[in-house]
Each structure stands twice: as C-alpha cells, then as structure tokens.
Amino acid sequence: MKYLFAPREVSVLPQLAWTRLLVALDFDGTLAPIVEDRHRAAMRPRTARLLAQVAARYRTIVVSGRGQRDVAARVRGIPLRHVIGNHGVEPGTDADLSAFESAVGQACVLLEQHLADWAGLDLEDKRYSLALHFRRARHKPAARAAIIAAIAALPMPMRVVLGKLVVNAVPAGAPHKGDAVVRARDTESTDTALYVGDDITDEDVFELDQPGRLVCVRVGASSTSAASYYLRDQGEIDRLLAALVAAR
C-alpha cells in the first residue's frame, strides 16, 4: 500500500484524469467524517464544493452502506451520475428488491428477539439490509460476537459485512459494492474507475483484481487492506478531490 501523495506517486491522479474515468466514493468516513450519531453525518462545506466540481468534470458516483434515499439527501444538489445504497443493492430490479426486503424484514424481527438482552445495541433497518450498531455497548467484542452468532443462526442466509462498530447483514446473493462499481463503470462507458473508501465493507471493491481498470484508495493505511493506495486520514479527501479538479 502506497501513500497517494508521496513524491513517487503524485502523477497517479493526473494520469487517471486523461482516461475516461469513473470517480466512485464511499460516504461515511470518506466524504464525511465518522460521527458518533450517524444521523448527523455530513460533508464539510469545502468537501461538498470540491465534490460538485469533480462531478462537473468526471462521471461521479457515491456508493454507500446507507439506504439510497438517506445518502442521496446528504449529497443533494451535486450532479452525480448515480447514488448507490445498501452496499450495492440499490438501485435494483423490482423482483430482487422485493425478495431482499422480505428476507430483511423477517431477519429484523428475529434479531430483535435474539439480541433483546444486549444493552447498547441499535438495530437499524435499512429495508434491504440491516446494520447492528454496538458503539454504545459496554463490552464491544462480546457484543460483536453475539451479533455475528445471531445472524449465523437466522433461517434465511445473510452475508455479514463488518464495519466500524457495526455489523451489517445483507441478503445472501445480493450485489455488493464491487459489483456496483463495475456495473457503473460499464454503464457509463468509462475505461477506468477510481474508488475511495475507508472501511471493511470497501474491501469488496479493493479485492477486485482488475489492473488498469480499477484504482483503489483507502482512507487510512492498513496492512490487511487490498487497496493499492492510501490517504493518511479523512481530511485528505479534500486534497484528492482538489487534485482531480486541477488535473482536468
């Protein structure tokens, strides 16, 4: 993993700018700082201005674990090509969404029952996936283990997607962020995708083996991540966006 703005790497973004480039960005922890209250997550004004300038120059999408309507409200007014929610599930076909909604609804009821005795858990129903937040749990490792075990015991198969103080449950067989980025790259007739994310959920994109067609940047260095490049912290997203603006 290489630092994106190291002297040897400073040409990466200008080189990408000469291609037919899709810019794909996660929201929480990437475009917006992580906050304790998820309802208060928002981009800094400068980030929003730079994102609008990037979207005016490149085909740009946001890919989030949040529900599509939720994240769309947080990027309103920016000329994005697509807003993709629920870890890549939204938008989808009516038949698929109906099946996912049914599975998630049943899983939600069962998980509420299984985890009722755990204080500090917050089960978020995002219609097509579930997020079980344990930020307020007193014993976080034990709470995380209990959540994973409860999901594994469900009668309907669910994929566990780990995050920062959250465990996501997504219907088995549902598309993930990697699928969504590849689909958008092809739909938009672009040659290369630049993807920026910060979390374990973004490894579904980072782990795709598509040299020359996908460049991945992680917010925060990690020895276990499959991303090729990293930013030091979330604040550097503004530097990345500004570099893309300057390059085209």
LINLIN-V592830 format. One record per pair of residues at least 24 apart in sequence whose ideal C-beta (glycine too) atoms are under 10 Angstrom apart, sorted by sequence separation. I is the first residue (numbers start at 0). J is the second residue. D is the distance in Angstrom with one decimal. If there is no record, write none. Layout:
# LINLIN-V592830
i={I/I}
j={J/J}
d={D/D}
This chain:
# LINLIN-V592830
i={50/53/54/62/63/64/65/67/103/107/117/118/122/142/176/177/179/180/197/199/201/202/40/51/52/53/54/62/102/103/104/117/120/139/175/176/177/178/179/184/199/201/24/47/51/53/54/63/100/102/103/120/176/177/178/181/198/47/50/51/99/100/102/175/176/177/180/197/22/37/47/50/51/99/100/114/117/129/131/136/175/176/177/181/184/196/24/40/47/48/50/98/99/116/117/128/134/135/174/175/176/177/178/180/184/197/40/47/96/97/128/130/132/134/177/196/22/30/38/42/96/114/131/132/133/134/167/169/176/181/195/22/29/31/37/41/42/95/113/114/117/128/130/132/133/167/177/181/194/197/29/30/40/113/131/132/133/165/167/180/195/197/22/29/114/131/132/163/165/195/22/23/24/26/42/113/114/130/131/132/162/163/165/180/193/195/197/20/21/22/23/24/25/26/27/89/91/110/113/114/130/131/162/163/177/197/20/21/22/23/24/25/26/27/88/89/112/113/129/130/131/161/162/163/19/20/21/22/23/24/25/26/27/88/89/111/129/130/160/161/162/177/18/19/20/21/22/23/24/25/26/31/86/88/89/110/113/128/129/130/160/161/162/197/16/25/30/85/88/109/110/113/128/129/160/16/84/85/86/87/109/128/129/161/195/15/31/84/85/86/110/123/125/127/128/160/26/27/30/31/84/85/106/109/110/125/127/160/26/30/84/85/86/106/109/121/123/125/195/25/85/109/128/158/195/27/109/120/122/127/193/26/30/106/110/26/105/106/105/106/24/105/106/193/102/106/102/103/102/101/102/103/24/102/26/69/22/23/66/68/22/23/26/65/66/67/68/110/21/66/67/21/23/65/66/67/64/66/107/66/106/65/64/66/106/65/103/64/102/103/102/103/102/101/102/99/100/102/103/99/102/86/98/99/99/86/98/99/95/98/99/86/95/96/95/95/86/88/85/87/88/91/86/91/37/85/89/85/88/89/37/87/88/86/87/88/85/86/87/88/91/85/86/87/90/85/86/87/88/89/83/85/86/87/88/86/87/37/83/86/87/85/87/37/83/84/87/64/83/87/37/83/36/64/81/35/83/35/83/64/81/81/64/80/64/81/80/81/80/80/64/62/63/87/62/86/62/86/87/62/86/87/62/60/60/62/60/59/60/58/58/60/60/37/58/59/35/58/33/57/58/33/58/57/60/62/64/62/63/28/58/59/60/62/64/27/28/27/57/64/63/64/27/62/62/62/62/25/23/23/23/23/21/21/23/23/21/21/20/21/33/19/21/29/30/33/21/23/29/20/21/22/29/30/19/21/28/29/19/20/21/22/23/24/25/27/28/29/19/20/21/22/23/24/25/26/27/28/18/19/20/21/22/23/24/25/26/27/18/19/20/21/22/23/24/25/28/29/18/20/21/22/23/25/27/28/17/18/15/18/25/15/25/14/15/16/15/25/12/23/59/11/59/33/50/53/54/57/29/46/49/50/53/56/57/29/30/46/49/52/53/56/29/48/49/51/52/53/55/57/23/28/43/46/49/50/53/56/57/21/28/43/45/46/49/52/53/56/3/21/23/24/25/45/48/49/52/55/18/25/43/47/48/49/50/51/52/18/20/42/43/46/49/50/53/42/45/49/52/18/45/48/15/14/32/33/29/32/12/31/32/11/30/12/29/32/0/11/28/31/27/30/29/30/28/29/30/3/25/24/3/3/0/1/24/0/11/12/24/0/11/22/2/22/1/8/0/8/0/22/0/0/3/5/20/0/3/4/0/1/3/4/0/1/2/3/4/12/16/20/0/1/2/3/4/12/15/16/20/0/1/2/3/12/15/16/0/2/12/13/16/17/12/13/16/17/4/11/12/15/16/3/13/14/15/2/9/12/13/4/12/13/3/4/12/3/10/4/3}
j={74/77/78/86/87/88/89/91/127/131/141/142/146/166/200/201/203/204/221/223/225/226/65/76/77/78/79/87/127/128/129/142/145/164/200/201/202/203/204/209/224/226/50/73/77/79/80/89/126/128/129/146/202/203/204/207/224/74/77/78/126/127/129/202/203/204/207/224/50/65/75/78/79/127/128/142/145/157/159/164/203/204/205/209/212/224/53/69/76/77/79/127/128/145/146/157/163/164/203/204/205/206/207/209/213/226/70/77/126/127/158/160/162/164/207/226/53/61/69/73/127/145/162/163/164/165/198/200/207/212/226/54/61/63/69/73/74/127/145/146/149/160/162/164/165/199/209/213/226/229/62/63/73/146/164/165/166/198/200/213/228/230/56/63/148/165/166/197/199/229/57/58/59/61/77/148/149/165/166/167/197/198/200/215/228/230/232/56/57/58/59/60/61/62/63/125/127/146/149/150/166/167/198/199/213/233/57/58/59/60/61/62/63/64/125/126/149/150/166/167/168/198/199/200/57/58/59/60/61/62/63/64/65/126/127/149/167/168/198/199/200/215/57/58/59/60/61/62/63/64/65/70/125/127/128/149/152/167/168/169/199/200/201/236/56/65/70/125/128/149/150/153/168/169/200/57/125/126/127/128/150/169/170/202/236/57/73/126/127/128/152/165/167/169/170/202/69/70/73/74/127/128/149/152/153/168/170/203/70/74/128/129/130/150/153/165/167/169/239/70/130/154/173/203/240/73/155/166/168/173/239/73/77/153/157/74/153/154/154/155/74/155/156/243/153/157/154/155/155/155/156/157/79/157/82/125/79/80/123/125/80/81/84/123/124/125/126/168/80/125/126/81/83/125/126/127/125/127/168/128/168/128/128/130/170/130/168/130/168/169/169/170/170/170/171/169/170/172/173/170/173/158/170/171/172/160/172/173/170/173/174/162/172/173/173/174/167/169/167/169/170/173/169/174/121/169/173/170/173/174/123/173/174/173/174/175/173/174/175/176/179/174/175/176/179/175/176/177/178/179/174/176/177/178/179/178/179/130/176/179/180/179/181/132/178/179/182/160/179/183/134/180/134/162/179/134/182/135/183/165/182/183/167/183/169/186/186/187/187/189/176/175/176/200/176/200/177/201/203/179/203/204/180/179/180/183/183/183/184/183/184/186/187/165/186/187/164/187/163/187/188/164/189/189/192/194/196/195/196/162/192/193/194/196/198/162/163/163/193/200/200/201/165/200/201/203/204/176/176/179/180/181/180/181/183/184/183/184/184/185/197/184/186/194/195/198/187/189/195/187/188/189/196/197/187/189/196/197/188/189/190/191/192/193/194/196/197/198/189/190/191/192/193/194/195/196/197/198/189/190/191/192/193/194/195/196/197/198/190/191/192/193/194/195/196/197/200/201/191/193/194/195/196/198/200/201/191/192/190/193/200/191/201/191/192/193/193/204/193/204/240/193/243/218/236/239/240/243/216/233/236/237/240/243/244/217/218/234/237/240/241/244/218/237/238/240/241/242/244/246/213/218/233/236/239/240/243/246/247/212/219/234/236/237/240/243/244/247/195/213/215/216/217/237/240/241/244/247/211/218/236/240/241/242/243/244/245/212/214/236/237/240/243/244/247/237/240/244/247/214/241/244/214/214/232/233/230/233/214/233/234/214/233/216/233/236/205/216/233/236/233/236/236/237/236/239/240/214/236/236/216/217/215/216/239/216/227/228/240/217/228/239/220/240/220/227/220/228/221/243/222/223/226/228/243/224/227/228/225/226/228/229/226/227/228/229/230/238/242/246/227/228/229/230/231/239/242/243/247/228/229/230/231/240/243/244/229/231/241/242/245/246/242/243/246/247/235/242/243/246/247/235/245/246/247/235/242/245/246/238/246/247/238/239/247/239/246/242/242}
d={7.4/8.9/4.7/8.2/9.5/9.9/9.7/9.8/5.9/10.0/8.7/9.0/9.2/9.1/6.4/9.0/8.9/5.3/9.6/9.2/9.5/8.1/8.5/7.4/9.6/9.8/5.6/6.7/9.0/6.2/9.7/5.9/8.5/7.0/8.2/6.4/8.7/7.8/8.4/9.2/8.8/7.8/7.7/9.3/4.9/9.7/7.9/9.4/5.8/9.8/6.0/7.3/8.8/4.2/9.2/7.1/10.0/8.0/5.5/7.0/8.3/6.0/10.0/9.6/4.6/4.6/7.9/9.8/9.2/8.3/9.9/9.7/9.4/4.6/10.0/8.7/6.0/8.0/9.9/8.6/4.2/5.1/8.3/7.8/7.4/9.6/8.8/9.4/8.2/9.5/8.4/9.7/7.8/9.2/8.1/8.8/8.6/9.0/9.5/8.3/9.4/7.1/9.3/9.8/7.8/9.8/9.3/7.0/8.5/9.9/9.1/9.0/8.9/4.3/5.0/7.9/5.9/7.1/9.3/7.2/6.4/6.6/9.8/9.7/5.9/7.6/9.9/9.4/9.8/8.7/8.9/7.9/9.0/9.8/9.3/6.3/7.7/9.1/8.4/6.7/9.2/8.0/7.6/6.5/7.1/9.5/9.5/7.9/8.4/9.7/9.6/9.0/6.9/9.1/10.0/4.9/7.3/9.1/6.8/7.4/9.1/8.7/8.9/9.1/9.8/6.6/8.4/8.2/9.8/9.9/4.7/9.3/7.4/5.7/9.2/8.6/5.6/5.3/4.9/9.8/9.7/6.0/9.3/9.5/9.6/7.6/9.5/9.3/7.3/7.1/7.6/7.5/7.5/8.1/7.0/9.2/7.9/8.0/4.2/9.9/7.6/7.6/5.2/8.0/8.9/7.0/5.4/5.1/4.5/5.0/5.6/6.1/4.2/7.3/9.0/8.6/9.2/9.0/8.8/5.2/7.1/8.3/6.0/9.4/9.1/7.3/7.6/7.4/7.7/7.2/6.3/8.2/7.2/9.1/6.3/9.9/6.8/7.9/9.1/4.5/5.6/10.0/10.0/8.1/9.3/6.9/9.7/5.6/9.0/8.1/6.5/9.7/9.2/4.6/9.4/5.6/7.0/5.9/4.4/9.7/7.3/7.4/9.6/9.3/8.3/9.9/9.5/5.7/6.4/8.0/7.1/8.6/6.5/8.0/5.1/7.9/7.7/7.5/8.8/9.7/9.5/4.5/9.7/9.3/7.0/9.3/7.2/9.3/4.4/6.1/9.4/8.3/8.7/7.9/7.4/9.5/9.2/8.7/8.4/9.6/7.9/4.7/9.5/8.3/7.4/9.9/7.5/8.0/5.3/7.7/8.9/9.9/9.7/7.7/5.9/8.9/9.2/9.5/6.7/9.7/9.7/7.7/7.6/10.0/9.4/9.4/8.7/9.8/9.6/7.4/9.0/6.7/9.9/5.4/9.4/7.5/8.2/8.8/8.0/5.9/9.5/6.1/9.9/8.1/9.0/6.0/9.8/8.8/4.8/8.8/8.4/8.4/9.4/7.4/9.2/7.7/9.6/9.7/9.2/9.7/9.4/9.0/9.5/9.4/9.4/9.3/9.1/7.5/8.1/4.5/9.3/9.6/8.6/7.0/6.1/8.8/8.0/7.4/8.9/8.3/6.2/9.7/7.5/9.8/8.2/8.7/7.7/7.0/9.5/8.4/9.6/6.5/4.6/9.1/8.5/8.2/9.1/9.6/9.6/4.6/9.0/8.9/7.4/10.0/8.8/6.0/8.9/5.8/9.1/9.2/10.0/9.7/8.9/9.6/7.7/8.6/6.7/7.0/9.1/8.6/7.9/8.1/5.6/7.2/8.9/7.3/10.0/9.8/5.0/9.5/7.8/7.3/6.1/7.6/4.4/8.5/7.9/8.2/4.7/9.8/9.8/9.4/5.8/4.7/9.6/10.0/5.7/7.4/9.5/9.0/9.3/9.9/9.9/5.4/8.4/9.6/3.7/8.6/7.8/8.1/8.1/9.7/9.9/7.5/9.8/9.4/8.5/7.5/4.7/9.9/9.1/8.4/9.6/6.9/8.4/6.7/8.9/8.9/7.2/8.4/9.2/5.6/6.2/7.2/9.0/8.1/8.6/8.3/6.1/9.7/8.2/9.8/8.8/9.4/5.2/6.1/9.5/9.8/7.6/5.4/7.7/9.2/6.3/8.2/7.8/8.0/5.2/9.9/9.2/8.1/8.8/9.8/8.2/8.9/9.5/9.6/9.5/4.6/6.6/9.8/8.7/9.2/5.8/8.7/9.0/7.7/10.0/9.8/9.7/9.1/9.4/9.7/9.5/7.8/7.9/8.8/7.1/8.5/8.5/5.6/9.3/9.4/9.9/9.5/8.5/9.8/7.8/7.9/8.7/8.3/5.0/9.9/7.7/9.8/6.7/7.9/6.2/4.8/9.4/9.4/8.1/9.5/9.3/9.7/8.5/9.2/5.6/10.0/5.5/9.7/9.4/9.3/5.7/9.7/8.4/4.1/7.8/5.0/7.0/6.1/8.6/9.9/5.6/8.7/8.1/9.7/3.6/8.4/4.6/7.3/7.1/7.9/6.8/7.5/6.6/9.4/7.8/5.9/7.8/4.5/5.4/4.3/5.3/4.6/5.0/3.9/9.7/7.7/4.9/7.2/7.4/7.1/8.4/7.4/7.6/6.2/9.8/8.2/4.7/6.2/8.6/8.2/8.6/7.1/9.7/9.0/9.9/9.9/9.6/9.4/7.9/6.2/5.8/9.6/9.5/9.5/5.8/8.8/8.0/7.7/9.9/9.1/9.2/9.8/8.9/9.1/9.9/6.7/9.2/9.3/8.4/9.4/5.3/7.2/9.4/9.3/9.7/9.3/5.9/7.5/9.0/6.6/5.5/9.4/9.3/9.6/8.5/9.8/8.8/9.6/9.3/6.0/9.6/6.2/8.8/6.1/5.1/8.7/7.0/9.9/8.4/8.7/10.0/5.6/3.8/8.4/6.0/4.7/9.4/9.4/9.7/9.5/9.9/5.7/9.0/5.7/4.7/9.7/9.5/8.1/9.1/9.9/10.0/9.8/9.8/9.9/9.8/9.7/9.1/9.0/7.5/7.0/8.4/9.8/8.9/9.7/9.0/6.5/9.9/9.9/9.0/9.9/6.4/9.5/9.4/7.3/9.0/5.3/9.1/8.0/8.1/7.2/8.6/9.5/6.9/9.5/9.9/9.0/6.1/9.0/9.6/6.3/6.1/9.9/9.5/9.7/8.9/9.6/9.9/7.9/5.7/9.5/9.7/9.8/9.2/9.6/9.1/9.8/8.8/7.1/7.1/9.5/7.7/8.8/9.6/9.6/6.0/6.9/7.0/6.7/7.6/9.7/10.0/9.1/8.5/6.3/9.1/9.2/8.9/9.6/4.4/9.9/6.2/6.6/7.2/6.6/7.9/9.9/8.7/9.6/6.7/5.4/6.1/6.0/8.4/7.2/9.9/6.5/8.6/6.8/7.4/8.0/9.1/9.9/8.1/9.5/5.2/7.2/9.9/7.8/8.8/8.2/4.7/9.2/3.6/8.3/7.5/9.2/6.0/7.8/4.6/8.0/8.3/8.7/9.6/9.7/8.5/8.7/4.5/6.7/5.7/8.9/8.7/8.4/9.8/6.9/9.9/8.1/8.7}
